[in-house]
């Protein structure tokens, strides 16, 4: 990858970060109950309070973060 190509990609990441921050700020402006409804999350499926789960959800950046988030959910019954 050339230096020019790497430099061109950076604005995309910066825009993604700005968009993500804007979405998170918008979501946090809603009540916990409405956030849960919008995201289709049921409190009875969580092992932690909704506030804890949502804070972790909004800060997921790596696969390990996603795995830790999943561990906060009750296993699904089949």
Secondary structure, 3 states (H helix, E strand, C coil): CCHHHHHHHHHHHHHHHHHHHHHHHHHHCCCHHHHHHHCCCCHHHECCCHHHHHHHHHCCCCHHHHHHHHCCECCCCC
